[in-house]
Structures are given as structure tokens and as C-alpha cells.
Amino acid sequence: MPYAAATSGRPEMDIYRIGRAVLAEIPVNGGAPLRFLATNVRRERTGIHATLHIVLGDRDLAWTTCNVERDEERGRLARKAHRILKSTPDTPKDCPAEQDLVRWLDEFCRQVWPVYTEALTPIPLVPEPGPPYNPLLDPPLIIEEGGTILYGPPGRGKSYTALALAVAADAGVPLGPIRPVRPLRTLYVNLERPTISMARRLYAVNVALELPPDRPLLMTPARGHTLHDLLSAIEHAVSSEGVELVVVDSLSRAGMGSLVEDASANRVMDALNSLHVPWVAIAHTPRADATHVFGSIMLDAAADICVQVITQRQDRSLGVGLKVTKANDIPPLPRFPILCYEFDGGVLVSIRKAAPREFPEIEAERQLPLPDLIVETILDQGPMTAAHLAELLGYSRSHVVNTLSALQAKGAVTAYRSGKEVLYALRQDTLPLGGEEGEGEDEL
């Protein structure tokens, strides 16, 4: 809703909030409209600050960043805009007088903060049925209107994983066991790496996900800058490019103060949450402890989901487990996804779901009960014998047989004879031609 501000001798000034900006427009003698624009509106210790623009048609007459409550700064800006307006050859003779420009800017600045905070006015909330979250990925590592922190020590595959998530979400294609619910227009905010490095990583990720190698991804080439520097550009991309997901690499480049200070951490989280789209941000861990995000606990508190990146290297492959350590509204994920990145000469060539027991150090973090491990293994590799299951999972054969019997009793698995072997399959699997369903190894 616009605010209508009365102006002497002129039509009412309608003032709107647009994203993180406030805009007012006044018709000027049937010609190009006069606009007042306030961007990066915020409350500081000394008052309300913003970047103010005075615009006529498509001409930015004057602008400044200031405390909008200071009369001297407002007057200086209005008088400068009027001087430029009068000195322009094609300016109409009946252009606004200087005192009108000063008065309109005063009125605009008086309304900037009330208009900016109008959306925060308490209103009755109507109950709505449904789950407490809308997942954007399956499993729900990213949720609608939520923020996810992806954290781990340096050099553990966080950036590749964030980029792969961005590409998979943007294209709407699976990333190993992770599946987007729908395609999401994605912006990758690169604050860490050279553009050429990101271009080559993007090429490799496209190939690994079986996408056209030259498929582009919306990205900011902003190495050497901070998240704070880019907030306006990100907001513009969200509105003009239809961005639905923002991925930030990384929080260490936020540029809003030390991350160990609560106030600085809150500023970073407020900035990300004010984008009003889901976001994923990479974070580092302390040198001595890889189990939590480096910095204030306010980072964890403000995020909806925190995902620990757990890795294990094997020859030319890298296992990456994505363990949810904190989640608002979503259920626990004991069977967190494990990806396998395969490299050739240091270049990523494929990303797939890791096979059971392929990365035992990561699987040790899963803490899955044996019945779930058995079901997951059969689902991944197909029907197999109890002896093969015991070998893969590292349990005794007798323990596996007893667990399989319990799963049969629940209707989760079935057993059949194939030659001299007894194979176990999930109940929904079709028995092979000539297969004879039985009741388990003890009876077959």
C-alpha cells in the first residue's frame, strides 16, 4: 500500500516500498515524473541512513548516502539537484522551484522509515493446514523461504558441492541421491575464486551432471569483494532475473564485521534473510573442531538448516556426506546423502551416489540401524545373499540372517531361491523368472 503524503500546490506524493528500497513519484506539469528513491535503508546508531536519489525521467540529478533525518544533508542534496535541473538546456521553464524540491524531499525522508517498516506491522495470522515446510530438494536440505549453512574445514569439497547443488537446482536434475522438487533459477555469489577457475569448475560440474558442457549459470564474478558490497546487486538480480535461490561462497567474505561477534553475525543473517528467497551459504569451521560453524552461535541460530560436510578420499574419488546437524521444522535425516566425486587428472568427471560401504568413515557418522542399512543396500544393489550383505556391511552372518527374518515378518523383504543360493529382495521387487518365493534361509 502506498503512503499518500500531502504536498502544497502539487498532487499527492505516493510513497511505496519496493524490495529494500522506498520510492516516491510526483507528476511534473504533464512531463517526465520526478522521483525520490531511497536504497539500502537501515537504522544505525545515529539514525536512519539510506542512499538518496533525485531522478527526473531517466536522469539521476543528484544522489548521496546520508542520515535522512539530518536537515542539512537533505537540503544540500535538493539544492544540488535543482542547480543541475536549471542548468540543463532541455529543462522546461516551469520546472519545480528550489523550495518545492526541498519540501518534497523533506516529506519523502520523513516517510521513508514508516513506509520501509510497514510490512512488519503486526497482523492477524490465518492458520493454514499442511506440513511446517515446503522442501525444494529431496532430502530437504533446502526449504522454501529458508536458509541453509553448508560447513566444513577448508579444502573438503564444500565449494564443489555448493556449485553442484546450484547447477542441479537451476537445471532441475538429480545430484546423485539428491533430487530437486522443481527447477529453481539460481544465482551463485562467488566471493572466493577467480572467474576462470569458476568457469572451468562449472564446465566440469555440467559434464558430471550430464548437462550440456556450455550450459551457463547466473554468477557474480566478485572475488576480492564482500557480500556487503554486493547486496544491492543481489537484490536487483532477485527482482530482475527472477532468482529463486542464492548460493553464497562464502560467509567468511561477508564484510560486516567479525563473525565471532553476535551483532556482526546477526547482520549477516539479516542480510541473507532479507533477500526473501531461499539461500545456501558456505561456512568454515574452527581449526580444532570440524563439528560446528566458525563464529558466533547466532549464525547457527538464524539458519534453518545446518549441513556438515564430511569427506573421505580414496584414490581418484572423494566421498562427500551431507549430515544435517540442525534443522527447523524438518524431521531428522539419519540416512543423510553420500556423494562420490570422481576425478581424472584433478578434473571432476562424474558425481554419483556412493555405494554402500564405499566410504566407511562417512557411513560411521550415519548411525543407521542394521535393518535400514540392509534395506538401503538391497535398494541400491539389488537382491543378494545374507553372506554378501554381511560382508558388505561388516556384520556377522547370523546377525544379518536374524535381521532379515524380522524384516520378512514385517513384509519389508522377501526371499527366493536362485540355484543353490537364497537371495533377499525388497517386497516391491519383481521376482526373477523361475524364482521361487520362500520364507528365509532357515526354511529354504
N, C-alpha and C positions, 0 to 999 in steps of 0.2 A: 504494500500500500504506500502511495506517495504521501509525503507531508506537504500541505499547501501553506506556503509562507506568504503573508501579505507584504506587498511592496508598493510604496507610494507612487501613484501615477502610472503604474505598469501592471500587466496581468500578473496573476498569482504565480509564484515560483514553486513548481512541483519538484520535490526532492525525493530521490529513490536510492535504495541500496542495491548495488549490482556486484555480487561476489564480495570481495573485500574493499570495494570502492563505494563512494557516495557521489551521486550525480544530480545536478540541477540544470534546468534548461529554461531560458526566457526568450520568447519571440522578440525580435528587434525590428520594428517597422516593416513587417512583412518580408524581411530579408533573411539572411542566414541566422540561425539561432545562436544566442550567446550561452555558453555552457560553463559551469563551475564543476570541477572534478576534484575529489579528494581520494587519493590512493594510499595504501599502506597505513590505514587509520589504526591508531593504537593509543593506549593510555600509558604514559611514562610517569615517573615520579613528579615531574614538574607540570604535568597537564596533558591535554590531548594533542597528539602530534599527527601530522599527515603530510603528504606531498600534494600541494595545491596547484591546479592548473586553471587558467582562464583561457577559454577557447572560443573563437568566433568562426563559425563554419568549420573549415578544415585547418584553420590557422591557430597554432598554440601561441597566444600572445605573450604569456609570461607564466612562469612556474617557480615554485620554491618548496623546500621542505622546512617546516617550521612548527612551532607551537601555535595551533589555530586559535588559542584563547588570548594571544598577545595582540593588542590593537595595533601596535607599531608595525609589526610584521605584516598584518593584513593590509594596512593602509599603504605600505611600501609596494606590495605586490599589485594592488588595484591601480595605484598611480602609474606604475611602470607599464601595465597593460594598456592604460588609457593613452600614454605617450606614444606607444608603438602603434596603437589604433589610429591616432590622429596623424601620424607621420606616413601612413600607408596611402599611396596615391588613389587607390580604388575604394577607399573607405567612404561610405555615404556621409553627406554633410550633417545629417541628423543622427549621427551615431550617439550612443549613450554618453551623457555628461559624466565628468570625473566623479562628482558626488554621488551619482546614481550607482556607478560601478563600485564605489567604496561601500555604499549602504547595502547593495545586494550581496557583496562578498561577506560583509559582517553578518547578515541574516543567514547566509548559507553556512558559515562557520559555526554560528550559534546552534544550528540544527544538525550538524554533522554527527556528533556523538549520539544524540537521541535516535536519529534515523539508523545509524550503524548498529545500535544495540536493540532496536525494536524487535528483531526476530527472537531475542532472548527473553521477551516478556512472558511471564507465566501464563499458560492457557490450560483449560481442562483437557486432559489426555483421554481419548476414547479407547477403551480396551479393544484388542484385536486378537482373534484366535490364530494359532499357528505356533511353530517352533520358535525359540528365542533368537534364532539366527537364520540367515539365508546363505548357504555355502556357495562359494564361487569356484571352489575346487573340491574334488573328492579324492582323498580325505580332505576335510575342511581346514586346510592350512591358511586359507584366505576367506574372509567372510564379507558380505555386503556391509558397507559403511564401517568396516573395521580396520585396525592397524596391526600388522604383523612384524615382529623383530626377528631377524634371522641372524643368529650369533654363533661365534666360534673363534678360535685362535687364528692369527694371520696365516695365510698360505694353506688353508684347509678346504678350498673349493667353494667358499661362500659366494664369490663373485660369479663363478661359472654357474652355480646353482641359481642365483638370483637372475642372471641373464637367461638361463634356460626356462625358468618359471615365467619370465616376462614374455619370451618368444612363444612358449606353449599357450599362455593365456591369450596373447594377441591373436594367434592363429587358430585357437580353439582345438589344438591337437594334444594327444596324451604325452606326458613326460614320464616314461616308464610306467609305474603303477599310479601316477597322479593324473587325473583327468579333469580338465576344465568343464564346468557345467554349461558354459556358453563362451563364445569368443568375447574378449574384453579389449577395447582399444587401450593400449598400454604405452606409457611414457617411462623410459629408463633415464634416470638422472645420474649421469656419470661425473663424479667429482674426483675420481681417483686416477684414471688411466688415460694415456694418450689416445687420441681419436683413431690412429692407425691400428693400435692394439685392439680397441673395441671393435673396429670394422672386421678384423681378422677373426676375433672370437665369435662375432655374430655369424660370419660365414661358416665357421666350424659348427656352431650350435644348429644353424639351419640344416646343414648336412646331417648332423647326428639325429635330428628330429625328422629327417626325410622330407624336408621342405625345399623349395627352390633355393639354391645357394645365394642368389641375389635378392631374396626377399628382404625388404627394408624393415626397420623398427624405429619408431619415433624416439629420438635420443638427444640429450643435451651434451654437446662437446665442451664440458665446463671444467676440465682439470685445472687446478690452481684457484678455483673459485669455491665459494661456500654455499651451503643450502640457503642461508640467509640472503645471499646475493641473488639467488635465482627464484625466490618465492613468487615475485610478480610474474616472471616468465612462465613458471609452472602453472600459476592460476590462469594466465592467459591461454595456455595450451589446454587446460581442462575445459575452458569455456569455448574456445575457438576450434579445437581439434576433436572435441568430443571424447577426451581422455576419460577412461573408466577405471584405470588402475595406474598408480605411480609407484615405481621401484627406485629406491634411493641407495646409491653406493658412495659414501656410507655416512653413518651418524657422526663419525669422528671428524667430518668436514662440515659440521652444522654451522659453525661460526657464530654461535650465540652464547659463548662463554664456556667455562669448564664444565664438562659433563658430570663431574663429581659433585657439583653444587645443585641443590634441589631446584633453585629458581631457574638456573640455566636449562636443566633437564626439562622442566615444565614448559619453558619457552619453546624448546624444540618440539615437544609432543603437541603443544597447542598449535604450532605452525603446521604440522602434518595433518592433524585432525581438522584444521580449518579448511583444508582442501575439499572436504565433503565428498571424497571418493576413497575407495579402499587404497591402502598403501602397504608396501613392504620395504623395510629399511634394514640394511646390513649393519651389524654392530660387532665390535671386537670384545674380547674377554680380557680380564686381568692376566698378567704373565703367570701368576702362580695358581690360577684357578680357572678352568675352562667351563665351569658349570653355570656361570651367570654372566650377565651383560656387564661390561665395564662402565662404571659411572654410578650416578645416584639411583636408588631404588625406585625413584619416580619414573624412570624410563620403563621399567617392568610394569609398574602400577598403571601407567597410562596406555600401554599396549593391550590390545585384546587377546593376542596370541603371541607367545614367545617360542621360537623353534631353535633348539640346539643342533648345530651341525656337527655330527660325529663322523670321523673318517677313518679309513684303513687302506693303506697302499699295498698292492700286490702286483709285482712285475710292471706291466704296462696298463694296469687298471687302478682305479680309485673308487672305493666304496664310500658312499655318502648317505648316512642315515639322518633323517629329519625328525627329531624327537621333540614332541610338544611338551614343554615344561611348565607352561602357564596358559590357561585358556579361560576366557569369559564366555559362558553360555554354551560352549560346545562340550560334548562328552569326552572322557579320557580316550586317548588313542594308544593303547598298549602295543598294537601292531603297526607302529609307525613305518612309513615307507623307507625302503633302502634302494638307492640308485647305484648303478655301476657305470662309471665313465671309463671308456676305453680310449687309449691314446696311441698314436703311431708317430714316433719321432717328436714327441712333445705336443702334437696336434690332436685335439679331440676329434674322434671319428665316429663314436656312437654313444648313445645313452640308452640304457635298458634297465628293466627291473632286475635287481640282484637275485641270483638263485639261492635257495636255502643253503645255509652253512657256507656260502661263498665268502662272507666276511664275518667270521665268528666273533671278532672283537666288538663289532657293531651289534650283532644279534644278542650279545650278552647284556646289552642295555635294554633290550626289549622286555625281558622278564615275562615272556609268554608262557602260559601253562602248556604242558605237553599236548593235550587234546587240540588246542588251537594250532600248535606247531605242526601236528600231523595233518590237520585239515588244510592248512596253508601249503604244506609241501605237496600233498596229493593234487591240490588245485593247480599248483604251479607246474608239476612234472608229470601228472597223470598217475594211473594206477600202478601200484608197486607192492612188493612183498614186505612183510613185517621186518625181515632181516635187513632189507635195503633201507627201510625207514630208520631202523635202529642205528645203522652205520652212518647215515646222513646226519641224524640228529644228535648222535653221541649218547644215546641211552641204551640200557640193556635190552636185549630182545624180549625177555619175559615182561618187562615193564611196558614196552610198546604193545605187545600182544594183549595184555590186560586192558590197556587204554583203548585199543581198537575194539575189544569186546564191549566196553562201555559205550563207545561211540555207535556201535552196531545196535545196541539196545535202545539208544535214543533215536535211531533212524538216520543218523548223520552219514554213516558209511555202509557199504555193502561189501561182501567178499565173494569171490568166484574162483573156480579152478581153471588154470590155463596150463595144460600139460600136467607136470608134476608139481607146479607152483600154485600157491594161493595168493591171489592179488587182491588188494583193497582199493576201492574206488569210492568217490563221493556218491551219495544216493542218487543225485540227479544225473550222473553219468550213464550213458547207454552201455549196456554190457556188450562185449565183442561177440561177433557171430560165433555161435557154438559154445559161448561161455555159459557155465552152469552156476547159478547163484547158490551160495551156501551160507553157513552160519558162523564161519570163523575157522581158524586153523585147528582148533582142538577137535572140531566135529568133522572136518573135511579130510 
